[in-house]
């Protein structure tokens, strides 16, 4: 009975996912038929002129998420190493529980703290570059990094603790120091689990909406003239989620082409977050 119920629930979840992808594909079919791949590669989004280019939104999402991982990854991994390898058992459990509690804080709270503390700090720190305000892609990336830290720390610590203690003792018996044991034994064996932690964090970062919406500035068509230029990072931008979370979604409902373009953004976001989450989950299961 339990086995049959598990199969039924699993197939229901899978059918729901397939149905969701199908609905987004069907609802966005108008824009794909009109523009094709130009819908993804186009740089201009002016809905009043019926121009829908999603590249600037895709660029904003990738830049903000990449920046968040670059900041949260090393910090989170370092914290996980300290918790897993250096702290006593009781202290480790208490500290890890506190860190995991941070993941339960609503994203709107992080967004409000970003407005209160982070936005002004970014503007004052980079004032010599003459940003128009503190609502920038950089602000969104830093805020998202803070939100990703609990995920990276918790999952990376789990991967490190999964390495058998007997292998640590064997390495120490061979004369390796604690640092050499971590570098030569623990990290290589936990590599898949740590990678999955980063991928799952990436999936969350791509789907984050409210906190990013409050600090990113929501300016369309922010695309760099040079890929090596950091200037767009200090400008207001737009991500897939901030666009979908804004008022334009309601405005688009009465226009079939505009609505199709909005649903196309949802399909792109679903594919990106789904791919990152699925890949991270698979690697985590293999590590286990």
C-alpha positions in Angstrom: 0.0 0.0 0.0 2.8 2.4 1.0 4.7 1.6 -2.2 1.6 2.2 -4.4 0.9 5.5 -2.7 4.5 6.6 -3.2 4.3 5.8 -6.9 1.0 7.7 -7.2 2.3 10.8 -5.5 5.5 10.7 -7.4 3.7 10.4 -10.7 1.3 13.2 -9.7 4.3 15.5 -9.0 5.8 14.6 -12.3 2.5 15.1 -14.2 2.1 18.5 -12.5 5.6 19.6 -13.7 4.9 18.4 -17.3 1.5 20.2 -17.2 3.2 23.4 -15.9 5.8 23.3 -18.7 3.0 22.6 -21.2 0.9 25.5 -20.1 3.8 28.0 -20.2 4.8 26.7 -23.7 1.3 27.0 -25.0 0.7 30.4 -23.5 4.0 31.7 -24.9 3.5 30.2 -28.4 2.5 33.5 -30.0 5.8 35.3 -29.2 7.8 32.3 -30.3 6.0 32.1 -33.6 6.4 35.8 -34.2 10.0 36.3 -33.1 11.6 32.9 -32.7 15.1 33.0 -31.2 15.1 36.8 -31.6 12.8 36.9 -28.6 15.7 35.6 -26.4 18.5 37.5 -28.2 16.7 40.8 -28.6 18.0 43.7 -26.5 15.0 45.9 -26.6 11.9 45.6 -24.4 9.3 48.3 -25.2 5.8 46.7 -24.8 4.0 49.8 -26.1 5.9 49.4 -29.4 5.4 45.6 -29.3 9.1 45.0 -29.0 10.0 42.1 -26.7 13.6 41.2 -26.3 14.4 39.2 -23.2 18.2 39.3 -23.4 18.5 42.2 -20.9 16.4 40.4 -18.4 18.3 37.2 -18.9 21.5 39.1 -18.5 20.4 40.7 -15.3 19.4 37.3 -13.8 22.7 35.7 -14.8 24.8 38.6 -13.5 23.0 38.9 -10.2 23.0 35.1 -9.6 26.7 34.7 -10.6 27.7 37.6 -8.4 25.8 36.1 -5.5 27.5 32.7 -5.9 31.0 34.3 -6.3 30.4 36.0 -2.9 28.5 33.3 -1.0 30.4 30.3 -2.4 33.9 30.9 -0.8 32.4 32.4 2.4 29.8 29.5 2.8 32.4 26.8 2.1 34.8 28.3 4.5 32.1 28.5 7.2 31.1 24.9 6.4 34.8 23.7 6.8 35.1 25.5 10.1 31.8 24.0 11.5 32.4 20.5 10.2 36.1 20.1 10.9 37.0 22.3 13.9 34.0 22.8 16.2 33.0 20.3 18.9 29.9 18.3 18.2 27.5 20.2 20.5 28.7 23.6 19.3 28.5 22.4 15.7 24.8 21.4 16.1 23.8 24.6 17.8 25.6 26.8 15.2 24.3 24.9 12.3 20.7 25.1 13.6 21.1 28.9 13.9 22.4 29.1 10.4 19.5 27.0 9.0 17.1 29.3 10.8 18.3 32.2 8.6 17.0 30.3 5.6 13.5 30.5 7.0 13.5 34.3 7.1 11.0 35.7 4.5 12.7 37.2 1.5 10.7 40.4 1.9 12.5 40.9 5.2 15.9 40.6 3.5 14.6 43.0 0.9 13.6 45.6 3.5 17.0 45.3 5.2 18.6 45.8 1.8 16.7 49.0 1.4 17.5 50.1 4.9 21.2 49.2 5.1 22.7 47.9 1.8 21.4 50.3 -0.7 22.9 53.4 1.0 26.2 51.6 1.6 26.6 50.7 -2.1 25.9 54.2 -3.2 28.4 55.8 -0.8 31.1 53.2 -1.4 30.9 53.6 -5.2 30.0 57.2 -5.3 33.1 58.1 -7.3 31.7 56.1 -10.2 28.6 58.3 -10.1 25.7 55.8 -9.8 22.3 57.3 -10.1 21.2 55.6 -6.9 21.9 52.6 -4.7 19.4 50.4 -6.6 21.8 48.5 -8.8 22.6 45.0 -10.0 25.5 45.0 -7.6 23.1 45.7 -4.6 20.9 42.8 -5.7 23.9 40.5 -6.1 25.2 41.3 -2.6 21.8 40.9 -1.0 21.2 37.6 -2.8 24.6 36.4 -1.6 23.6 37.0 2.0 20.4 35.0 1.4 22.3 32.1 -0.2 24.8 31.7 2.6 22.6 29.4 4.8 22.0 27.1 1.9 25.6 26.9 0.9 26.8 26.4 4.5 24.3 23.8 5.5 24.5 21.6 2.4 28.3 21.9 2.2 28.6 21.0 5.9 26.4 17.9 5.2 28.7 16.8 2.4 31.8 17.2 4.5 30.3 15.3 7.5 29.4 12.5 5.1 33.1 11.7 4.7 33.8 8.7 7.0 35.7 9.6 10.2 37.8 6.5 9.7 39.4 8.1 6.6 40.3 11.2 8.7 41.9 9.0 11.3 43.8 7.0 8.7 45.2 10.2 7.1 46.3 11.6 10.5 47.9 8.2 11.3 50.0 8.6 8.1 51.3 11.9 9.4 49.1 14.4 7.6 48.1 17.5 9.6 44.5 18.5 10.0 44.7 21.0 7.2 46.4 18.5 4.9 43.7 15.9 5.8 40.9 18.4 4.9 42.6 19.4 1.6 43.7 15.9 0.5 40.9 13.7 1.9 37.7 15.6 2.9 37.4 18.1 0.1 38.0 15.6 -2.8 35.4 13.2 -1.4 32.8 15.9 -0.6 33.3 17.6 -4.0 30.1 16.3 -5.5 28.1 17.3 -2.5 29.6 20.8 -2.4 29.0 21.2 -6.1 25.3 20.2 -5.6 25.1 22.8 -2.8 26.3 25.5 -5.2 23.8 24.3 -7.9 20.9 24.3 -5.5 21.8 27.7 -4.3 22.0 28.9 -8.0 18.5 27.5 -8.5 17.2 29.5 -5.6 19.0 32.6 -6.7 17.5 32.5 -10.2 14.0 32.2 -8.7 14.3 34.8 -6.0 11.8 37.6 -6.6 10.7 39.9 -3.8 14.1 40.8 -2.3 15.6 41.4 -5.8 12.5 43.4 -6.8 13.1 45.9 -4.0 16.7 46.7 -4.7 17.5 46.1 -8.3 16.0 49.3 -9.7 13.8 47.6 -12.4 15.3 49.4 -15.4 14.7 47.7 -18.7 17.3 47.3 -21.5 20.4 47.5 -19.3 22.9 45.6 -21.5 26.6 46.3 -21.5 28.3 47.8 -24.6 31.5 45.9 -23.5 31.3 42.6 -21.6 34.5 43.5 -19.7 32.9 46.8 -18.5 31.7 46.8 -14.8 29.6 49.9 -15.5 26.2 48.1 -15.8 26.7 46.6 -12.3 26.3 50.1 -10.8 23.2 50.8 -12.8 19.6 49.9 -12.2 18.7 46.7 -14.0 16.0 44.1 -14.4 15.9 40.3 -13.9 13.4 37.8 -15.1 11.8 37.6 -11.6 11.7 41.3 -11.0 9.9 41.7 -14.4 7.4 38.9 -13.6 6.8 40.3 -10.1 6.0 43.8 -11.3 2.9 45.5 -12.5 3.5 44.8 -16.2 2.3 41.2 -15.7 -1.2 42.6 -14.9 -1.0 45.1 -17.8 -0.1 42.4 -20.2 -3.1 40.2 -19.6 -5.4 42.0 -22.0 -2.9 41.9 -24.9 -2.3 38.4 -26.4 1.2 39.2 -27.7 2.3 41.0 -24.6 0.9 38.2 -22.4 2.7 35.6 -24.5 6.0 37.5 -24.0 5.5 37.6 -20.3 4.7 33.8 -20.2 7.8 33.3 -22.3 9.8 34.8 -19.5 8.2 32.4 -17.1 9.1 29.5 -19.4 12.7 30.6 -19.6 12.9 31.0 -15.8 11.3 27.6 -15.2 13.8 25.9 -17.5 16.8 27.7 -15.8 15.8 27.1 -12.2 14.6 23.5 -13.0 17.9 22.6 -14.7 20.0 24.0 -11.9 17.9 22.4 -9.1 17.7 19.0 -10.9 21.4 18.9 -11.6 22.2 19.8 -8.0 19.8 17.2 -6.6 21.2 14.4 -8.8 24.7 15.2 -7.8 23.7 15.3 -4.1 22.1 11.9 -4.4 25.2 10.4 -6.0 27.3 11.9 -3.2 25.0 10.3 -0.6 
